[in-house]
């Protein structure tokens, strides 16, 4: 008996491992304490996403938020690639460890739009929709 892969189905969903910073971030709202988590876990997408979200809530300069989002996005791409992602395919919002990447991508899209980087807004928002329609709806849906 042979097994055939459906080549039209596309790549399988990427499911990231649990992010060790996630437990430390629960309930934190103080930017300094979140920054301490980033220092301990600089490769953590959820740490960068949380830092960007809290900076947004505290009225930080959009350029600062953009920088946090960009670092988190690039750290996310490294993590995705180490976990079998080939540059495209689903990254489900429903899988909790994927949320750091998806949140960084949404934050990057929003902050890009805020600083007038319209091409990046378009690219990142489409990338988010392609990766996870549920994340797009939850994070950018109007």
MDTraj code that builds the backbone (N, CA, C; nanometers):
import mdtraj as md
import numpy as np

residues = "UNK UNK UNK UNK UNK UNK UNK UNK UNK UNK UNK UNK UNK UNK UNK UNK UNK UNK UNK UNK UNK UNK UNK UNK UNK UNK UNK UNK UNK UNK UNK UNK UNK UNK UNK UNK UNK UNK UNK UNK UNK UNK UNK UNK UNK UNK UNK UNK UNK UNK UNK UNK UNK UNK UNK UNK UNK UNK UNK UNK UNK UNK UNK UNK UNK UNK UNK UNK UNK UNK UNK UNK UNK UNK UNK UNK UNK UNK UNK UNK UNK UNK UNK UNK UNK UNK UNK UNK UNK UNK UNK UNK UNK UNK UNK UNK UNK UNK UNK UNK UNK UNK UNK UNK UNK UNK UNK UNK UNK UNK UNK UNK UNK UNK UNK UNK UNK UNK UNK UNK UNK UNK UNK UNK UNK UNK UNK UNK UNK UNK UNK UNK UNK UNK UNK UNK UNK UNK UNK UNK UNK UNK".split()
xyz = np.array([
    [0.0843, -0.1168, 0.0000],
    [0.0000, 0.0000, 0.0000],
    [0.0895, 0.1240, 0.0000],
    [0.0651, 0.2168, -0.0884],
    [0.1442, 0.3398, -0.0924],
    [0.0598, 0.4573, -0.0461],
    [0.1269, 0.5530, 0.0113],
    [0.0605, 0.6744, 0.0581],
    [0.0959, 0.7872, -0.0369],
    [-0.0056, 0.8618, -0.0770],
    [0.0153, 0.9724, -0.1686],
    [-0.0149, 1.1027, -0.0975],
    [0.0730, 1.1992, -0.1145],
    [0.0516, 1.3309, -0.0578],
    [-0.0256, 1.4140, -0.1580],
    [-0.1254, 1.4850, -0.1112],
    [-0.2024, 1.5755, -0.1956],
    [-0.1188, 1.7004, -0.2193],
    [-0.0581, 1.7118, -0.3373],
    [0.0300, 1.8234, -0.3665],
    [-0.0443, 1.9548, -0.3834],
    [-0.1746, 1.9490, -0.4045],
    [-0.2537, 2.0704, -0.4185],
    [-0.3000, 2.1246, -0.2835],
    [-0.2849, 2.0462, -0.1792],
    [-0.3337, 2.0870, -0.0474],
    [-0.2449, 2.1932, 0.0163],
    [-0.1239, 2.2101, -0.0311],
    [-0.0340, 2.3078, 0.0286],
    [0.0390, 2.2493, 0.1476],
    [0.1259, 2.3299, 0.2066],
    [0.2042, 2.2801, 0.3194],
    [0.1174, 2.2588, 0.4427],
    [0.1612, 2.1710, 0.5313],
    [0.0852, 2.1498, 0.6549],
    [0.0981, 2.2734, 0.7449],
    [0.0082, 2.2893, 0.8388],
    [0.0175, 2.4025, 0.9316],
    [0.1463, 2.3943, 1.0136],
    [0.2031, 2.5096, 1.0415],
    [0.3195, 2.5178, 1.1289],
    [0.2696, 2.5379, 1.2710],
    [0.3171, 2.4538, 1.3606],
    [0.2787, 2.4611, 1.5016],
    [0.4058, 2.4819, 1.5834],
    [0.4216, 2.6017, 1.6346],
    [0.5408, 2.6354, 1.7112],
    [0.5370, 2.5725, 1.8498],
    [0.6540, 2.5513, 1.9095],
    [0.6578, 2.4986, 2.0467],
    [0.6176, 2.6084, 2.1464],
    [0.5895, 2.5662, 2.2667],
    [0.5537, 2.6603, 2.3723],
    [0.6688, 2.7583, 2.3926],
    [0.6354, 2.8846, 2.4009],
    [0.7337, 2.9907, 2.4217],
    [0.7593, 3.0028, 2.5715],
    [0.8841, 2.9850, 2.6165],
    [0.9113, 2.9884, 2.7604],
    [0.8797, 3.1227, 2.8257],
    [0.8740, 3.2298, 2.7495],
    [0.8422, 3.3609, 2.8071],
    [0.6939, 3.3768, 2.8360],
    [0.6091, 3.2966, 2.7733],
    [0.4643, 3.3146, 2.7855],
    [0.4170, 3.3113, 2.9310],
    [0.4639, 3.2158, 3.0075],
    [0.4198, 3.2047, 3.1477],
    [0.4652, 3.3259, 3.2285],
    [0.5837, 3.3774, 3.1997],
    [0.6338, 3.4935, 3.2730],
    [0.5551, 3.6205, 3.2414],
    [0.4931, 3.6255, 3.1246],
    [0.4227, 3.7458, 3.0815],
    [0.2795, 3.7552, 3.1334],
    [0.2262, 3.6446, 3.1802],
    [0.0874, 3.6435, 3.2271],
    [0.0674, 3.7522, 3.3320],
    [-0.0313, 3.8331, 3.3091],
    [-0.0726, 3.9377, 3.4035],
    [0.0210, 4.0580, 3.4117],
    [0.1302, 4.0625, 3.3375],
    [0.2198, 4.1780, 3.3443],
    [0.1626, 4.2948, 3.2645],
    [0.1653, 4.4115, 3.3237],
    [0.1220, 4.5329, 3.2544],
    [0.2231, 4.6460, 3.2663],
    [0.3269, 4.6251, 3.3436],
    [0.4311, 4.7250, 3.3632],
    [0.5354, 4.7096, 3.2519],
    [0.5534, 4.8145, 3.1696],
    [0.6502, 4.8030, 3.0600],
    [0.7901, 4.7619, 3.1053],
    [0.8341, 4.8085, 3.2208],
    [0.9685, 4.7733, 3.2687],
    [0.9785, 4.6246, 3.2990],
    [0.8733, 4.5665, 3.3546],
    [0.8752, 4.4234, 3.3851],
    [0.8688, 4.3398, 3.2579],
    [0.7929, 4.3864, 3.1591],
    [0.7885, 4.3161, 3.0309],
    [0.9249, 4.3261, 2.9626],
    [0.9889, 4.4417, 2.9713],
    [1.1231, 4.4576, 2.9143],
    [1.2219, 4.3619, 2.9810],
    [1.2036, 4.3374, 3.1106],
    [1.2895, 4.2404, 3.1788],
    [1.2703, 4.0997, 3.1204],
    [1.1476, 4.0648, 3.0857],
    [1.1212, 3.9345, 3.0233],
    [1.1887, 3.9289, 2.8862],
    [1.1822, 4.0379, 2.8102],
    [1.2497, 4.0435, 2.6804],
    [1.4001, 4.0237, 2.6988],
    [1.4567, 4.0834, 2.8002],
    [1.6007, 4.0670, 2.8260],
    [1.6356, 3.9207, 2.8549],
    [1.5471, 3.8523, 2.9270],
    [1.5732, 3.7116, 2.9584],
    [1.5443, 3.6200, 2.8391],
    [1.4545, 3.6634, 2.7506],
    [1.4122, 3.5809, 2.6366],
    [1.4113, 3.6651, 2.5084],
    [1.5263, 3.7121, 2.4625],
    [1.5279, 3.8016, 2.3461],
    [1.4814, 3.7375, 2.2155],
    [1.4754, 3.6069, 2.2085],
    [1.4274, 3.5392, 2.0871],
    [1.2770, 3.5110, 2.0924],
    [1.2099, 3.5557, 2.1975],
    [1.0682, 3.5243, 2.2176],
    [0.9747, 3.6175, 2.1418],
    [0.9006, 3.5647, 2.0441],
    [0.8033, 3.6487, 1.9746],
    [0.6958, 3.7054, 2.0683],
    [0.6470, 3.6250, 2.1614],
    [0.5399, 3.6741, 2.2485],
    [0.5914, 3.7845, 2.3402],
    [0.7175, 3.7793, 2.3803],
    [0.7733, 3.8854, 2.4639],
    [0.7779, 4.0172, 2.3863],
    [0.8247, 4.0138, 2.2623],
    [0.8292, 4.1350, 2.1803],
    [0.6887, 4.1857, 2.1492],
    [0.5964, 4.0933, 2.1199],
    [0.4587, 4.1344, 2.0913],
    [0.3953, 4.2003, 2.2135],
    [0.4203, 4.1442, 2.3314],
    [0.3651, 4.2010, 2.4537],
    [0.4270, 4.3373, 2.4824],
    [0.5570, 4.3499, 2.4631],
    [0.6226, 4.4783, 2.4840],
    [0.5635, 4.5844, 2.3903],
    [0.5422, 4.5474, 2.2652],
    [0.4820, 4.6409, 2.1694],
    [0.3394, 4.6774, 2.2047],
    [0.2620, 4.5791, 2.2493],
    [0.1224, 4.6054, 2.2862],
    [0.1141, 4.6971, 2.4074],
    [0.1976, 4.6722, 2.5065],
    [0.1965, 4.7564, 2.6272],
    [0.2481, 4.8969, 2.5936],
    [0.3478, 4.9058, 2.5082],
    [0.3966, 5.0374, 2.4649],
    [0.2847, 5.1137, 2.3937],
    [0.2068, 5.0435, 2.3136],
    [0.0930, 5.1059, 2.2453],
    [-0.0067, 5.1590, 2.3474],
    [-0.0398, 5.0758, 2.4448],
    [-0.1351, 5.1166, 2.5492],
    [-0.0865, 5.2383, 2.6272],
    [0.0456, 5.2505, 2.6429],
    [0.1032, 5.3620, 2.7182],
    [0.1358, 5.4827, 2.6293],
    [0.0911, 5.4799, 2.5041],
    [0.1077, 5.5942, 2.4149],
    [0.2485, 5.6170, 2.3636],
    [0.3261, 5.5109, 2.3508],
    [0.4633, 5.5236, 2.3005],
    [0.4637, 5.5734, 2.1567],
    [0.5743, 5.6298, 2.1183],
    [0.5964, 5.6767, 1.9820],
    [0.5769, 5.5595, 1.8852],
    [0.5020, 5.5799, 1.7778],
    [0.4803, 5.4718, 1.6805],
    [0.6094, 5.4144, 1.6211],
    [0.7149, 5.4933, 1.6132],
    [0.8420, 5.4421, 1.5619],
    [0.9000, 5.3394, 1.6591],
    [0.8857, 5.3623, 1.7883],
    [0.9316, 5.2666, 1.8893],
    [0.8520, 5.1368, 1.8781],
    [0.7229, 5.1491, 1.8640],
    [0.6373, 5.0309, 1.8510],
    [0.6730, 4.9537, 1.7242],
    [0.6969, 5.0265, 1.6160],
    [0.7388, 4.9648, 1.4901],
    [0.8684, 4.8854, 1.5110],
    [0.9623, 4.9434, 1.5843],
    [1.0902, 4.8755, 1.6090],
    [1.0696, 4.7478, 1.6899],
    [0.9882, 4.7529, 1.7948],
    [0.9591, 4.6325, 1.8727],
    [0.8957, 4.5257, 1.7841],
    [0.7988, 4.5679, 1.7028],
    [0.7282, 4.4736, 1.6153],
    [0.8234, 4.4115, 1.5129],
    [0.9132, 4.4922, 1.4577],
    [1.0063, 4.4422, 1.3563],
    [1.1020, 4.3403, 1.4157],
    [1.1525, 4.3661, 1.5371],
    [1.2402, 4.2687, 1.6022],
    [1.1626, 4.1397, 1.6276],
    [1.0435, 4.1513, 1.6835],
    [0.9623, 4.0324, 1.7107],
    [0.9289, 3.9545, 1.5846],
    [0.9010, 4.0252, 1.4776],
    [0.8705, 3.9620, 1.3487],
    [0.9915, 3.8824, 1.2992],
    [1.1096, 3.9425, 1.3037],
    [1.2283, 3.8714, 1.2551],
    [1.2663, 3.7549, 1.3452],
    [1.2506, 3.7709, 1.4751],
    [1.2756, 3.6581, 1.5651],
    [1.1743, 3.5469, 1.5380],
    [1.0524, 3.5855, 1.5041],
    [0.9481, 3.4883, 1.4699],
    [0.9836, 3.4100, 1.3443],
    [1.0323, 3.4801, 1.2418],
    [1.0700, 3.4113, 1.1179],
    [1.1782, 3.3076, 1.1447],
    [1.2755, 3.3420, 1.2302],
    [1.3792, 3.2451, 1.2675],
    [1.3165, 3.1218, 1.3318],
    [1.2257, 3.1439, 1.4249],
    [1.1601, 3.0342, 1.4955],
    [1.0738, 2.9506, 1.4011],
    [0.9997, 3.0161, 1.3143],
    [0.9174, 2.9433, 1.2172],
    [1.0039, 2.8522, 1.1300],
    [1.1132, 2.9065, 1.0775],
    [1.2005, 2.8273, 0.9900],
    [1.2600, 2.7079, 1.0638],
    [1.2985, 2.7279, 1.1901],
    [1.3530, 2.6161, 1.2687],
    [1.2484, 2.5087, 1.2945],
    [1.1221, 2.5424, 1.2744],
    [1.0144, 2.4468, 1.2997],
    [0.9448, 2.4010, 1.1722],
    [1.0178, 2.4080, 1.0600],
    [0.9713, 2.3471, 0.9369],
    [0.8973, 2.4360, 0.8397],
    [0.8746, 2.5603, 0.8726],
    [0.8029, 2.6525, 0.7844],
    [0.8915, 2.6849, 0.6651],
    [0.8340, 2.6830, 0.5461],
    [0.9109, 2.7040, 0.4228],
    [0.8823, 2.8393, 0.3570],
    [0.8331, 2.9352, 0.4341],
    [0.8085, 3.0682, 0.3785],
    [0.6644, 3.0953, 0.3429],
    [0.5805, 2.9951, 0.3581],
    [0.4375, 3.0139, 0.3332],
    [0.3620, 2.8979, 0.3991],
    [0.2335, 2.9147, 0.4037],
    [0.1489, 2.8111, 0.4617],
    [0.0853, 2.8566, 0.5917],
    [-0.0104, 2.7798, 0.6393],
    [-0.0869, 2.8200, 0.7571],
    [-0.0053, 2.8183, 0.8865],
    [-0.0329, 2.9190, 0.9674],
    [0.0226, 2.9300, 1.1025],
    [-0.0988, 2.9594, 1.1914],
    [-0.1689, 2.8562, 1.2346],
    [-0.3002, 2.8744, 1.2969],
    [-0.2994, 2.9549, 1.4279],
    [-0.3891, 3.0516, 1.4346],
    [-0.4142, 3.1312, 1.5548],
    [-0.4615, 3.0420, 1.6690],
    [-0.5320, 2.9384, 1.6368],
    [-0.5889, 2.8492, 1.7379],
    [-0.4811, 2.7763, 1.8187],
    [-0.3618, 2.7654, 1.7635],
    [-0.2497, 2.7027, 1.8347],
    [-0.1787, 2.8125, 1.9139],
    [-0.1990, 2.8170, 2.0430],
    [-0.1528, 2.9258, 2.1302],
    [-0.0071, 2.9677, 2.1090],
    [0.0892, 2.8752, 2.0970],
    [0.2282, 2.9191, 2.0780],
    [0.2529, 2.9965, 1.9478],
    [0.1615, 2.9883, 1.8505],
    [0.1759, 3.0646, 1.7263],
    [0.1395, 3.2119, 1.7444],
    [0.0725, 3.2443, 1.8528],
    [0.0180, 3.3792, 1.8679],
    [0.1237, 3.4875, 1.8782],
    [0.2403, 3.4568, 1.9328],
    [0.3455, 3.5584, 1.9391],
    [0.3825, 3.6080, 1.8005],
    [0.4062, 3.5149, 1.7077],
    [0.4371, 3.5526, 1.5703],
    [0.3236, 3.6327, 1.5093],
    [0.2030, 3.5829, 1.5212],
    [0.0882, 3.6479, 1.4585],
    [0.0637, 3.7869, 1.5183],
    [0.0840, 3.8010, 1.6474],
    [0.0684, 3.9313, 1.7124],
    [0.1775, 4.0283, 1.6663],
    [0.3004, 3.9800, 1.6519],
    [0.4083, 4.0653, 1.6006],
    [0.3778, 4.1115, 1.4589],
    [0.3284, 4.0224, 1.3775],
    [0.2961, 4.0564, 1.2392],
    [0.1860, 4.1608, 1.2332],
    [0.0823, 4.1455, 1.3144],
    [-0.0263, 4.2442, 1.3180],
    [0.0235, 4.3783, 1.3708],
    [0.1058, 4.3739, 1.4752],
    [0.1613, 4.4969, 1.5316],
    [0.2506, 4.5669, 1.4293],
    [0.3272, 4.4900, 1.3546],
    [0.4113, 4.5482, 1.2503],
    [0.3244, 4.6128, 1.1423],
    [0.2188, 4.5466, 1.1029],
    [0.1285, 4.6034, 1.0021],
    [0.0689, 4.7359, 1.0512],
    [0.0127, 4.7343, 1.1711],
    [-0.0513, 4.8553, 1.2253],
    [0.0476, 4.9696, 1.2436],
    [0.1644, 4.9390, 1.2987],
    [0.2616, 5.0460, 1.3222],
    [0.3189, 5.0973, 1.1898],
    [0.3336, 5.0104, 1.0912],
    [0.3785, 5.0552, 0.9592],
    [0.2777, 5.1542, 0.9004],
    [0.1509, 5.1213, 0.9110],
    [0.0469, 5.2117, 0.8609],
    [0.0532, 5.3449, 0.9355],
    [0.0747, 5.3385, 1.0662],
    [0.0790, 5.4588, 1.1490],
    [0.1940, 5.5521, 1.1113],
    [0.3073, 5.4958, 1.0703],
    [0.4206, 5.5821, 1.0338],
    [0.4243, 5.6117, 0.8831],
    [0.3199, 5.5705, 0.8113],
    [0.3108, 5.6022, 0.6690],
    [0.3804, 5.5042, 0.5766],
    [0.4134, 5.3876, 0.6267],
    [0.4796, 5.2841, 0.5475],
    [0.3708, 5.1960, 0.4860],
    [0.3015, 5.2510, 0.3862],
    [0.1825, 5.1860, 0.3316],
    [0.2104, 5.0526, 0.2633],
    [0.3228, 5.0416, 0.1936],
    [0.3545, 4.9145, 0.1278],
    [0.3745, 4.8037, 0.2314],
    [0.4416, 4.8377, 0.3411],
    [0.4617, 4.7361, 0.4448],
    [0.3304, 4.7021, 0.5143],
    [0.2454, 4.8010, 0.5369],
    [0.1118, 4.7743, 0.5922],
    [0.0405, 4.6721, 0.5041],
    [0.0403, 4.6957, 0.3760],
    [-0.0291, 4.6066, 0.2820],
    [0.0329, 4.4669, 0.2838],
    [0.1647, 4.4598, 0.2745],
    [0.2342, 4.3308, 0.2722],
    [0.2100, 4.2526, 0.4010],
    [0.2244, 4.3185, 0.5144],
    [0.2104, 4.2488, 0.6429],
    [0.0657, 4.2088, 0.6708],
    [-0.0290, 4.2938, 0.6365],
    [-0.1689, 4.2577, 0.6608],
    [-0.2105, 4.1409, 0.5708],
    [-0.1608, 4.1373, 0.4467],
    [-0.1898, 4.0235, 0.3589],
    [-0.1207, 3.8965, 0.4083],
    [0.0017, 3.9104, 0.4561],
    [0.0752, 3.7963, 0.5106],
    [0.0002, 3.7398, 0.6316],
    [-0.0522, 3.8274, 0.7160],
    [-0.1293, 3.7823, 0.8320],
    [-0.2549, 3.7086, 0.7868],
    [-0.3272, 3.7644, 0.6906],
    [-0.4493, 3.6997, 0.6409],
    [-0.4175, 3.5644, 0.5790],
    [-0.3077, 3.5563, 0.5027],
    [-0.2690, 3.4300, 0.4407],
    [-0.2248, 3.3264, 0.5446],
    [-0.1572, 3.3717, 0.6506],
    [-0.1092, 3.2802, 0.7545],
    [-0.2222, 3.2280, 0.8408],
    [-0.3153, 3.3176, 0.8752],
    [-0.4244, 3.2792, 0.9640],
    [-0.5403, 3.3779, 0.9510],
    [-0.6431, 3.3417, 0.8748],
    [-0.7600, 3.4299, 0.8665],
    [-0.8203, 3.4619, 1.0039],
    [-0.8155, 3.3646, 1.0960],
    [-0.8688, 3.3893, 1.2312],
    [-0.7854, 3.4953, 1.3037],
    [-0.6532, 3.4925, 1.2882],
    [-0.5679, 3.5946, 1.3503],
    [-0.5950, 3.7306, 1.2873],
    [-0.6104, 3.7339, 1.1564],
    [-0.6417, 3.8596, 1.0898],
    [-0.7696, 3.9188, 1.1481],
    [-0.8719, 3.8365, 1.1585],
    [-0.9994, 3.8847, 1.2136],
    [-0.9840, 3.9325, 1.3572],
    [-0.9103, 3.8577, 1.4383],
    [-0.8938, 3.8924, 1.5791],
    [-0.8074, 4.0168, 1.5995],
    [-0.7061, 4.0351, 1.5146],
    [-0.6071, 4.1393, 1.5399],
    [-0.6180, 4.2628, 1.4511],
    [-0.6676, 4.2465, 1.3303],
    [-0.6771, 4.3598, 1.2380],
    [-0.8157, 4.3814, 1.1823],
    [-0.9024, 4.2847, 1.1981],
    [-1.0370, 4.2957, 1.1405],
    [-1.1083, 4.4207, 1.1870],
    [-1.1756, 4.4810, 1.0941],
    [-1.2480, 4.6064, 1.1275],
    [-1.3918, 4.5811, 1.1592],
])
top = md.Topology()
chain = top.add_chain()
for i, resn in enumerate(residues, 1):
    res = top.add_residue(resn, chain, resSeq=i)
    for name in ("N", "CA", "C"):
        top.add_atom(name, md.element.get_by_symbol(name[0]), res)
traj = md.Trajectory(xyz[None], top)
